Amino acid sequence: MSNPGLVPSRLERLQRILSGHVARQQMPGLVALVSHHDEVHVETLGTLSFGSAAPMRSDTIFRIASLTKIVTAVAAMILVEECKLRLDDSIETWLPELANRRVLKSLASELEDTVPAQRAITVRDLLTYRMGFGSVMAMPNTYPIQRWIRDYRLGGDGPMLPSQAPTMDDWLQKLGSLPLLAQPGERWMYHTSGDVLGALIARVSGQSFGAFLRERIFDPLGMKDTAFLVPSEKVQRLPGFYFFHHPTGKLEHFDNPMQSAWATEPPSESGGGGLVSTLDDYFAFSLMLLNQGQHEHEQILSRASVSLMTSDHLTPEQRTGAELFFGAHSSWGLGMSVDIARQEIYHTPGRYGWTGGYGTTAYIDPAEGLIGILFTQRMMDSPEPPKVFTDFWTLAYGAME
């Protein structure tokens, strides 16, 4: 008996409803993929930019933002499998800038009002995003530390063009000059751990982070368009990147592809959100994970590593304060979200993946043999998923035979 596939009438519904989001000019275009066992369905809708006739295609190059985090976690686990890193080792040997930490007594504390860290930050802390530093989910200027995070361009406090980032060494020095916001291991905090993990991989491997990703992940998987910049010969495949400007009530360019900040070498390569990729490339990466680390005849990761990465690593107490990210249905593995309860049609315990703030989402459901990927280039207005995302996931799960 063959594996079940996708229902044609349900795929027509998916195409119709996603087309409606484009027709209402909520974004100029999008690309989407649903893979169920041996059947793969792709939609390419709309154009690269408003006012452009160039169509969206499966090789359109998207700024994938926080979908980078999963790639970074895979890279770290490659080093763990080689015993060049160990999950519970301190990172201080490789990142001495982050040694001898101090911790704010509270978020409202001034920078000098601290206590010593109870222990060093470990590799596991970075993968589980429990290093003790990350996004402050409060209005700007609510707490003293927020000004320093902004002024030092540490990221995690709002969108930042890659050309605006400091160099990796400068970034680490500035991060190390600030106190932690929580004790290592105490709380999940968003974003910063991914950037530190990228820096750690570079130091341990002895090559740039991007070179390591290319050699160990991208080339073996045939991900020819995934990188930290878009070379000049590929810029025409980069779509317009928009945000909703509340004062005017209109979508406006955040990054114009004709003068894109992703078209030049960035000062540092962000493990938390710096990559560009295509639907084709990210599907190859996702398929490797669904196949438990295997790609054709090559094993990128072991089955055991993929199983560890996609298990829940947080307690309810460690998720406290991050409800906007997790709701009641999900938690965090190593570098990615993991569903732990059913709340929507598409929430299956064991489903894993993540969403990028620039309008990208990708999840893998091993129980269903399903991969879903949706790439737009409209910045998310909040951690709450936009309707095009929730519609896509509802339709993708509804299309399974």
Backbone torsions as a table, in degrees:
resi	resn	phi	psi	omega
1	MET	NA	130.2	-178.8
2	SER	-76.3	158.6	177.3
3	ASN	-66.0	146.6	174.8
4	PRO	-65.7	152.9	-178.5
5	GLY	-119.3	-131.4	-176.3
6	LEU	-122.5	144.8	-175.1
7	VAL	-87.2	119.7	-176.0
8	PRO	-54.4	-43.6	-178.3
9	SER	-65.5	-32.5	177.9
10	ARG	-73.4	-32.0	175.5
11	LEU	-69.3	-35.1	175.3
12	GLU	-63.0	-38.2	176.6
13	ARG	-64.0	-43.2	177.9
14	LEU	-58.2	-46.1	-179.9
15	GLN	-62.8	-41.3	-177.3
16	ARG	-66.4	-44.8	-176.1
17	ILE	-73.9	-40.3	176.1
18	LEU	-64.6	-38.1	177.3
19	SER	-60.9	-32.3	178.6
20	GLY	-63.3	-37.6	177.6
21	HIS	-63.2	-38.4	178.5
22	VAL	-72.1	-42.9	-178.8
23	ALA	-61.6	-33.4	177.9
24	ARG	-81.2	7.1	176.9
25	GLN	58.4	36.3	172.4
26	GLN	-76.2	-19.2	170.9
27	MET	-163.3	155.2	-177.8
28	PRO	-69.9	-27.1	-178.8
29	GLY	-173.1	175.0	179.3
30	LEU	-159.3	163.4	170.4
31	VAL	-128.3	145.4	-177.5
32	ALA	-144.1	150.0	178.9
33	LEU	-140.7	135.4	170.7
34	VAL	-127.3	123.2	177.7
35	SER	-120.2	124.9	179.1
36	HIS	-129.8	107.6	-174.6
37	HIS	56.5	-116.6	-173.3
38	ASP	-93.9	0.0	-176.4
39	GLU	-106.3	133.4	-179.7
40	VAL	-124.6	129.0	178.4
41	HIS	-121.9	131.5	-178.1
42	VAL	-123.6	137.4	171.6
43	GLU	-119.6	131.3	172.2
44	THR	-124.7	112.1	-169.6
45	LEU	-124.7	140.2	174.0
46	GLY	78.4	-160.7	-173.2
47	THR	-120.9	168.8	-178.4
48	LEU	-65.8	-34.8	-177.2
49	SER	-148.7	158.5	171.8
50	PHE	-62.3	133.8	-180.0
51	GLY	83.9	-0.4	179.6
52	SER	-103.5	147.4	175.4
53	ALA	-94.0	-10.0	-177.5
54	ALA	-67.8	123.7	-174.6
55	PRO	-79.7	154.0	167.5
56	MET	-64.5	143.1	178.4
57	ARG	-138.9	168.8	-179.6
58	SER	-69.9	-14.9	176.2
59	ASP	-105.6	14.2	171.0
60	THR	-61.6	139.2	-174.5
61	ILE	-97.4	117.6	-177.0
62	PHE	-107.7	146.5	169.3
63	ARG	-79.7	109.0	-168.6
64	ILE	-91.9	-2.0	173.5
65	ALA	51.3	-125.0	-168.7
66	SER	-73.9	-4.3	168.7
67	LEU	-65.2	-16.0	171.9
68	THR	-57.8	-33.4	-174.3
69	LYS	-57.9	-37.3	-179.6
70	ILE	-69.2	-40.7	176.8
71	VAL	-60.3	-44.0	179.8
72	THR	-61.5	-40.9	179.2
73	ALA	-64.5	-40.8	176.8
74	VAL	-60.6	-43.3	179.3
75	ALA	-60.9	-42.0	178.9
76	ALA	-63.9	-40.2	-178.9
77	MET	-69.4	-26.9	172.4
78	ILE	-60.0	-43.7	178.9
79	LEU	-69.8	-33.9	175.6
80	VAL	-64.4	-42.2	179.6
81	GLU	-64.9	-26.8	177.8
82	GLU	-88.4	2.5	-179.2
83	CYS	61.4	22.8	171.4
84	LYS	-84.3	-21.5	169.9
85	LEU	-129.7	151.8	173.2
86	ARG	-129.2	139.8	-169.1
87	LEU	-56.7	-38.1	-175.4
88	ASP	-101.4	14.7	173.0
89	ASP	-76.9	146.8	170.7
90	SER	-65.1	146.2	176.3
91	ILE	-86.3	-2.1	-170.9
92	GLU	-66.4	-29.0	178.1
93	THR	-58.8	-40.5	-176.2
94	TRP	-93.9	-29.8	-178.5
95	LEU	-124.4	71.5	-177.4
96	PRO	-62.8	-18.0	176.5
97	GLU	-60.4	-23.6	-175.6
98	LEU	-107.1	24.1	177.3
99	ALA	-87.6	162.4	173.2
100	ASN	52.8	55.0	-174.3
101	ARG	-74.1	152.4	167.8
102	ARG	-120.0	158.3	-171.9
103	VAL	-129.4	133.4	176.1
104	LEU	-57.5	140.9	176.0
105	LYS	-65.6	-33.2	173.0
106	SER	-157.2	164.4	178.7
107	LEU	-59.4	-29.9	-178.3
108	ALA	-79.3	-5.5	-176.0
109	SER	-70.8	151.8	167.9
110	GLU	-71.0	163.4	-171.4
111	LEU	-62.1	-27.3	-179.0
112	GLU	-88.5	-4.2	-177.7
113	ASP	-91.3	81.6	-169.9
114	THR	-133.3	169.2	169.8
115	VAL	-128.3	160.2	178.3
116	PRO	-67.2	147.6	172.1
117	ALA	-65.3	142.4	-177.3
118	GLN	-75.6	-21.1	176.9
119	ARG	-161.6	172.8	178.3
120	ALA	-76.1	158.8	172.7
121	ILE	-74.3	136.7	179.8
122	THR	-111.0	169.1	175.3
123	VAL	-59.7	-40.7	178.8
124	ARG	-61.8	-37.9	177.4
125	ASP	-59.2	-40.6	179.9
126	LEU	-67.0	-45.1	-178.0
127	LEU	-66.8	-31.5	179.3
128	THR	-94.2	2.3	179.0
129	TYR	60.0	40.9	178.1
130	ARG	-119.5	31.2	-179.1
131	MET	-70.8	-17.0	179.8
132	GLY	101.5	9.4	179.6
133	PHE	-145.5	139.9	178.5
134	GLY	174.9	-162.8	-177.6
135	SER	-59.3	138.6	175.0
136	VAL	-99.1	109.7	-176.0
137	MET	-81.5	72.7	179.0
138	ALA	-153.0	161.9	176.7
139	MET	-58.7	145.6	177.6
140	PRO	-53.2	143.2	177.8
141	ASN	69.0	18.0	174.3
142	THR	-73.5	-40.5	-176.7
143	TYR	-122.8	149.2	-178.5
144	PRO	-56.1	-38.4	-175.7
145	ILE	-62.2	-26.4	-175.9
146	GLN	-63.9	-34.7	179.8
147	ARG	-65.0	-38.9	-179.0
148	TRP	-70.4	-39.6	177.3
149	ILE	-59.8	-43.1	179.4
150	ARG	-68.3	-49.7	-175.7
151	ASP	-65.4	-33.4	178.9
152	TYR	-83.8	-2.9	178.4
153	ARG	54.3	48.9	-178.3
154	LEU	-82.8	-12.6	179.4
155	GLY	83.2	168.7	178.6
156	GLY	85.2	-4.4	178.9
157	ASP	-113.3	20.4	-179.5
158	GLY	139.3	167.1	-177.0
159	PRO	-65.8	141.8	178.7
160	MET	-140.4	131.3	177.4
161	LEU	-67.4	143.0	-177.1
162	PRO	-59.7	-30.1	179.6
163	SER	-68.6	-15.5	-179.3
164	GLN	-89.7	-6.4	-175.2
165	ALA	-77.0	149.5	172.1
166	PRO	-73.6	170.8	173.7
167	THR	-66.2	162.1	-178.1
168	MET	-59.3	-45.5	-178.4
169	ASP	-64.4	-41.5	179.1
170	ASP	-66.7	-40.9	178.8
171	TRP	-60.9	-45.1	179.4
172	LEU	-64.1	-40.0	180.0
173	GLN	-64.1	-42.4	180.0
174	LYS	-69.1	-41.0	176.8
175	LEU	-61.2	-42.7	-179.6
176	GLY	-69.0	-17.4	179.2
177	SER	-82.6	-12.1	-179.2
178	LEU	-101.7	151.0	174.8
179	PRO	-71.8	157.5	171.2
180	LEU	-71.0	160.2	179.3
181	LEU	-94.0	-16.8	178.6
182	ALA	-153.5	161.3	177.2
183	GLN	-65.0	142.8	175.8
184	PRO	-53.5	131.8	179.7
185	GLY	86.7	-8.2	-171.1
186	GLU	-80.9	-41.9	-171.4
187	ARG	-143.1	146.8	170.2
188	TRP	-76.5	129.5	176.1
189	MET	-137.0	139.9	-166.4
190	TYR	-80.0	147.4	160.3
191	HIS	82.1	-58.2	-167.3
192	THR	-57.9	-36.5	179.9
193	SER	-56.2	-35.4	179.8
194	GLY	-65.0	-40.0	177.8
195	ASP	-68.9	-39.9	177.4
196	VAL	-64.2	-39.2	179.3
197	LEU	-61.9	-40.7	176.4
198	GLY	-61.2	-42.2	177.6
199	ALA	-64.1	-40.1	178.7
200	LEU	-62.3	-44.1	179.4
201	ILE	-60.7	-41.3	178.4
202	ALA	-62.4	-45.7	-178.4
203	ARG	-65.9	-43.8	-176.6
204	VAL	-69.8	-40.3	-176.8
205	SER	-79.0	-19.8	-178.7
206	GLY	74.5	18.0	176.7
207	GLN	-140.6	169.8	179.0
208	SER	-63.2	153.8	179.3
209	PHE	-58.1	-45.3	179.7
210	GLY	-61.5	-39.1	179.0
211	ALA	-65.5	-39.0	178.0
212	PHE	-63.9	-45.2	178.7
213	LEU	-61.3	-42.0	-179.2
214	ARG	-62.0	-47.2	-174.3
215	GLU	-70.9	-39.8	-169.6
216	ARG	-99.8	-20.0	-177.1
217	ILE	-125.7	-57.0	-170.0
218	PHE	-66.8	-50.0	179.9
219	ASP	-62.9	-47.4	178.6
220	PRO	-59.9	-32.0	-178.6
221	LEU	-91.7	-1.6	-178.3
222	GLY	70.8	27.1	-179.6
223	MET	-85.3	76.0	-168.5
224	LYS	-76.2	-14.1	-176.8
225	ASP	-112.9	8.4	-178.1
226	THR	-97.0	125.1	-174.3
227	ALA	-169.1	-177.2	177.0
228	PHE	-96.3	1.5	173.3
229	LEU	-151.9	162.5	178.0
230	VAL	-107.5	113.3	-179.2
231	PRO	-66.6	159.6	-172.1
232	SER	-57.1	-34.7	-177.6
233	GLU	-73.6	-7.5	179.8
234	LYS	-114.9	-1.5	-174.3
235	VAL	-60.0	-30.2	-179.7
236	GLN	-66.1	-13.1	178.0
237	ARG	-95.7	4.0	179.7
238	LEU	-91.2	125.6	-179.2
239	PRO	-82.2	166.3	170.9
240	GLY	-65.7	147.3	-177.2
241	PHE	-120.9	119.3	-168.8
242	TYR	-118.3	155.2	169.7
243	PHE	-134.5	155.2	179.4
244	PHE	-85.3	116.6	-177.7
245	HIS	-92.8	103.5	-172.2
246	HIS	-59.9	-39.5	179.9
247	PRO	-59.5	-35.1	-179.1
248	THR	-98.0	-15.0	-177.2
249	GLY	69.0	24.3	-176.4
250	LYS	-128.5	158.9	170.6
251	LEU	-80.8	129.8	-179.8
252	GLU	-128.7	157.4	-179.1
253	HIS	-65.5	129.4	165.6
254	PHE	-93.3	-35.6	176.6
255	ASP	-144.2	114.7	179.5
256	ASN	-83.9	125.8	-176.4
257	PRO	-60.5	-22.9	179.9
258	MET	-71.9	-25.2	175.6
259	GLN	-131.9	48.5	-169.5
260	SER	-71.2	139.6	174.3
261	ALA	-69.7	-12.9	177.4
262	TRP	-92.3	4.2	-177.8
263	ALA	-94.1	-0.2	177.1
264	THR	-127.6	157.0	-179.7
265	GLU	-60.3	124.7	-179.7
266	PRO	-75.3	151.9	176.6
267	PRO	-60.3	-29.3	175.4
268	SER	-145.9	156.9	-176.4
269	GLU	-104.3	110.8	-170.9
270	SER	-81.1	114.4	174.3
271	GLY	-72.5	-13.4	179.2
272	GLY	-90.0	-19.0	-175.6
273	GLY	-177.7	23.7	-169.8
274	GLY	-95.8	-9.5	-170.0
275	LEU	-79.7	153.1	162.4
276	VAL	-110.2	152.4	-179.8
277	SER	-159.9	177.7	178.4
278	THR	-122.2	165.8	175.3
279	LEU	-58.7	-44.0	180.0
280	ASP	-61.1	-46.1	-178.0
281	ASP	-65.4	-46.5	-174.9
282	TYR	-71.4	-25.6	173.8
283	PHE	-67.1	-41.2	177.6
284	ALA	-60.4	-42.2	178.2
285	PHE	-64.4	-45.2	-179.0
286	SER	-65.4	-38.9	179.7
287	LEU	-64.4	-36.8	175.2
288	MET	-59.3	-43.9	179.6
289	LEU	-67.8	-42.6	178.2
290	LEU	-60.7	-33.7	178.9
291	ASN	-85.7	21.0	174.9
292	GLN	58.4	44.8	173.2
293	GLY	92.8	-3.3	-175.2
294	GLN	-102.3	140.3	173.6
295	HIS	-130.7	113.7	-176.3
296	GLU	51.5	-115.7	-177.8
297	HIS	-102.6	10.8	-176.8
298	GLU	-113.3	136.6	178.8
299	GLN	-101.0	105.4	178.8
300	ILE	-73.6	-44.1	175.9
301	LEU	-134.9	159.9	175.0
302	SER	-78.5	159.3	173.9
303	ARG	-57.6	-38.6	-178.2
304	ALA	-63.3	-39.7	179.6
305	SER	-66.7	-43.5	179.3
306	VAL	-62.8	-40.1	177.9
307	SER	-62.4	-42.5	178.5
308	LEU	-65.1	-43.7	-178.0
309	MET	-62.5	-33.6	-172.7
310	THR	-99.8	15.0	173.0
311	SER	-95.5	155.7	178.4
312	ASP	-73.9	125.5	-178.1
313	HIS	-115.4	8.6	-177.3
314	LEU	-115.6	145.8	168.2
315	THR	-87.5	161.8	175.5
316	PRO	-56.7	-35.2	179.9
317	GLU	-65.9	-37.4	-180.0
318	GLN	-70.8	-23.3	176.9
319	ARG	-85.4	-8.6	-177.6
320	THR	-57.5	131.8	-178.0
321	GLY	93.3	-9.7	-178.1
322	ALA	-112.8	25.3	-175.5
323	GLU	-60.6	-31.0	178.0
324	LEU	-61.7	-31.0	-179.5
325	PHE	-83.9	-36.5	-169.3
326	PHE	-107.7	-24.0	-171.6
327	GLY	56.9	-144.8	176.3
328	ALA	-107.3	3.6	-170.3
329	HIS	-109.3	-10.4	-173.3
330	SER	-139.9	166.1	178.5
331	SER	-143.3	-153.6	-173.3
332	TRP	-136.1	134.6	174.1
333	GLY	-95.4	-125.9	173.1
334	LEU	-109.0	97.9	177.6
335	GLY	82.0	11.5	-178.1
336	MET	-159.4	160.6	176.0
337	SER	-79.2	148.1	177.7
338	VAL	-132.6	125.9	176.7
339	ASP	-72.2	138.2	-179.1
340	ILE	-123.7	-7.0	-178.8
341	ALA	-154.2	159.5	177.5
342	ARG	-91.0	123.3	176.1
343	GLN	-129.6	-37.4	175.1
344	GLU	-118.3	173.7	177.4
345	ILE	-53.7	-37.2	-171.6
346	TYR	-95.6	3.1	176.9
347	HIS	-89.6	107.6	178.2
348	THR	-117.7	123.3	176.6
349	PRO	-51.8	126.6	-176.2
350	GLY	102.0	-15.8	174.9
351	ARG	-66.3	138.6	-175.9
352	TYR	-141.0	156.9	-179.9
353	GLY	155.2	-153.1	178.1
354	TRP	-169.9	178.2	-177.4
355	THR	-130.3	143.1	178.7
356	GLY	-105.9	140.8	-176.0
357	GLY	-66.1	-10.4	178.1
358	TYR	-92.6	10.0	174.2
359	GLY	101.8	35.2	-178.9
360	THR	-127.7	145.0	176.9
361	THR	-147.9	141.7	179.5
362	ALA	-152.6	128.3	177.9
363	TYR	-137.6	155.2	179.1
364	ILE	-125.7	133.1	179.5
365	ASP	-120.1	95.4	-176.2
366	PRO	-65.1	-30.7	-179.9
367	ALA	-65.2	-33.4	-178.9
368	GLU	-98.5	-7.1	-174.3
369	GLY	64.0	36.4	-171.7
370	LEU	-117.6	139.1	169.2
371	ILE	-123.7	133.1	174.0
372	GLY	-127.9	134.8	178.5
373	ILE	-137.8	130.8	174.4
374	LEU	-133.2	122.2	178.6
375	PHE	-117.2	121.3	165.5
376	THR	-120.4	-176.6	172.8
377	GLN	-137.8	50.4	171.7
378	ARG	-118.3	123.6	-177.0
379	MET	-62.1	136.5	176.9
380	MET	-68.4	141.6	-178.2
381	ASP	-84.4	-19.8	-179.0
382	SER	-161.9	170.5	175.5
383	PRO	-63.2	-17.2	175.1
384	GLU	-66.0	131.4	-178.2
385	PRO	-66.3	139.3	177.3
386	PRO	-69.1	162.2	-176.3
387	LYS	-61.4	-31.5	179.4
388	VAL	-64.7	-32.0	177.1
389	PHE	-69.9	-52.1	-176.6
390	THR	-64.7	-36.4	175.5
391	ASP	-63.1	-45.5	-179.3
392	PHE	-57.9	-47.3	-176.9
393	TRP	-68.6	-37.9	176.4
394	THR	-61.6	-43.9	-178.4
395	LEU	-69.9	-38.6	179.5
396	ALA	-62.0	-46.1	179.6
397	TYR	-70.9	-31.5	177.7
398	GLY	-71.4	-18.8	-178.2
399	ALA	-85.9	-7.0	-179.1
400	MET	-70.3	135.2	-179.6
401	GLU	-71.0	NA	NA
